[in-house]
Amino acid sequence: MALPSQAWVAAATRAGRIGSAIRRPVSGGAAPRGRRGAEGARRRAGHVRQAEGMLRIESPDVDALERGVAVLGSGGGGDSRTAATLLRRRLAEGLDVAVRPLDGLPPGARVVPVGVVGATAVFAEKLPGGHEVAAAVEAIQRWTGERADALVSIEIGGLNGVLPLVAACDLGLCAVDADLSGRGLPRLDQLSLAAAGRPLTPAALAEPSGQVLVQGTGAPADLERTARTFLPAAGGWAALALAPVPAGELAACCVTGSVSGAVRLGRQILALGESPDPGRLAAATGGRVLSVGRVVEVTRRPGPEVHGRPGFARGSVTLTGHASGELLRVEMENEYLLALRDGLVVASTPDVIAVLDRRTGVPIAGDTVRVGMEVMVLQVAISAFWTAPGRIGVLAPRAYGLDSDPVLLERGGESVDPGPEGRAQPGGALPEGGAQPGGAGAGAGA
Amino acid sequence: MTSVRRLLALPEWSGQVRVLAGAAGLDAPVRTVRPVAGPAAGHAVAADELIIVTNPPQPADWRVDALLRRVVDAGGAGVLVPCGPATGTGTAPGSGAPAGTGTMVGTGTTTGSETTTDSGAAAGSGSSSGSEVSRATLLLADRLGLPLLGTVGGDPLELVVAARLLLAEPEIDRARLVLAAHRAFDNRTCAPEDVVRRLKDLLGVPVALLDDRGEPLAGEVTEPGAVRVDEFVPQRVALAGGVLLAHPALLPHPARPTLWLVAELRGTAAARAEIVPPALAVAAAAVQRWLLAHRVELERDARARTALLGDLLRLDAEPSAQLRRRVADAGWQLGGWHVGLRIGAVPALDLVPWTAEISRVLRAEGVEAVVVEHGEGWTGWTTFAQEPTPARVRALAAKLRAAHRKLSGSIADHMGVGRPHPWPEGLAGTVAEATDAARLAATRPEAGFFLQVDQLGMAQLLLEWTRTDTFEPAARALLAPLRDQPGDLIRTLSAYLDAESSIAETAAVLGVHRNTVAARIDRVERLLGVDLGHRDERLALHLACRTVTLPGR
């Protein structure tokens, strides 16, 4: 269980990386890693572009990854800091954290989707014991009788963008450069597997105090309902593992390149430094800054009931822009879903809408945004996986009970919405190409 | 035009509806009020429309924001939403909401609230009380300048009904007035004075009938001159503290309205300026009807008289008994001595309405004459019991000249007067003389376009002689070299010969310098190759000039 799969070892050897991966712990230490970081960044840039190359996460990359997944969380997805701390700890111990592109795996390699579900805020208070993901994977292996060869995150946005890397490290499996969401999502039945028509069951849930629940059959909506019923008893959160998916089939039903995309996104934002200029931020992320201003109102209210239980809480954030005094209102559930400028819908899910601290550029989650904050609201294009016909409805505003058509960025940074975009970014054509962020390199892998 | 502010003053609205935000737009006009079930999209918003949401929207509903924007983009007047019981003051939500108990799955519960505007920070359980319209929505309404109204407890549909009744009120009032006007001015033709009196009773304001120069014919208003009588459309003239409404009563043929019906609305009545015009139009139609009936009567009389005159002028024997009877019915006198008159009308004048005016002017000068529309003017005669003395004829001519001076310009262009002739054959003779004299008078500005046959003498004879088909082409050929030459040579030559070859007199008549006249005469002699000192050539040219310069040739 703790051993790397044969397929992974073979592929790694062929790529000539296994040697350094083994050698590195020997020379591990704080000072050398710092040196390696600078030159490593240059090397890595080359690695990311190599189709078959794997992405090695090193200590400086953790900051970028943490920032990238937080933006892709679109205000939800939970706090990625705890998971990032765990990942840094693994690196400090000299462990090797590598992420393999999906097409670098043999088609028959069994990839297990893993992640954490539940109240992710509780995750930061009720810390994991470290065994939960392993327990869930173990349960799903026992149920299906198949061994896991690799792990894939169920959701790149937020906590789940980082935690599967930690789990892969602990289990000795490789992590796949892909995920099942491409952003932060609130419900299991919205995962790309379900959107592509595959069942999510069997699925295993393991909670910190040791309970393990396996749902053998059922539709995605059933799994969602089961999980929501189980979670209060589980104390808020649980690790989830789904049945293994052969790598050859996974390509058609997941968002590929999302981990490397998140690292790249985070790196570009971090490179802008403090108080990033909105125009440069938009250019760097291939997105659009909807407004820069001060939060004047935050409302929160219970959402409509779902199956007789209280639904996700709703809320809205309103800020007045510094540029022209425009009012930008962002509607949220678990994530930021819809942005209205002066009453006109200018952005919506499935695109990522992130509220960033104006000074630090750190994304502010929907449950922590407060009146008086100086923020900027960034729209980043979603992966092409979701804009395909027949799939957009899964993440469109109406899937959240918001009666509006989707208003998305076009490829290349232009908005689909023809409304008065007085403050649209001057650089519609971006120097780095608009299709980068949010794991949008995805199309190539699928 | 009804405004949002006016709606707020309705008894059904006051106390029930308050302005939540966007007070800057309260004076925007409201044309329609439309109830919608909820703030969701799905219905188009029209301009000047007030949207009333009948079901309470969800707390802090973003769709209210979107609705505000749609209304603004469509040019609407405002939005009214039910906003729960009147517990809060509108913008400040209750800060003492009970601690949250809501179960939130996903993002977890939040702890601690830093601000009072963050009404739902305590798990949002305070939504059932206090303001349900979020501050963001209020800020947006203020930013867009669109009135956002909230109703507390009142039934929104009751508000819709009350507002619609108010909006329909002018229509109902107008319809009522038009019906009353139709009853008052039914099919019977009534005189303009009656129309004015009845309209005054109906409207309760001063009403007057003006002629086409703006002078009152009936009734009375303070500023009749304010009507622009040259613009034949219904008019609305703002007065100090009121408004003057005018409606023309047009007749088909001359585009000029013969009459204007005017109502003066002052003080509180000025508010009815939108309501009165249709009733005024109905009354103007009654005036028009009367004018048409009157005109038909005049026209019929004129035709009969013209036919009778034609019969008399063609008479070559003793008139038949039937003709005598018709003449007697017309009130004309056949026996005695007649002096014929011919009045040429100004071009394109409608003759019939002016006949009475001509008779009036003649009577004012002491001349009792029969005047009949005939051709492009009027033919008439006055009758003496005995053969008039030359002194009486001269006195008559003086009176006619005075009358002509009054008539000339607006009605009459030129006038000719014949010599006294005895009945019966003399009538046609004196009328023919008068006709010739009038034709000649048309070319004689120096005679004031007035000629009497006694003054004509030789001129009349020559005139008759030149009216042959052989002389006229010859005369034109003779003067042909002078046409198209600079200096108006034919007129100069004509005036020169009329003035007995006096260059000074000619210069005075034409209003040019005598040297100019001398130069022109010199050119005439050279162009024609004649010597104006030779009497035969002078005579031939004089006749030719007279023929060519006669009107109508």
Interface residues (C-beta under 8 A of the other chain):
Chain A: G76 G118 A119 T120 A121 V122 P186 R228 L231 P232 G236 V296 E297 V298 T299 R300 R301 P302 R309 P310 F312 A313 R314 G315 S316 T318 T320 G325 E326 L327 R329 E331 E333 N334 L338 L340 D342 G343 L344 V345 A365 G366 D367 T368 R370 V371 G372 L402 D403 S404
Chain B: A40 A41 Q58 P59 A60 W62 R63 D65 A66 L67 L68 R69 R70 V72 G102 T103 M104 V105 G106 T107 G108 T109 T110 E114 T115 T117 D118 S119 G120 A121 A123 G124 S125 S127 S134 R135 A136 L139 L140 R143 L144
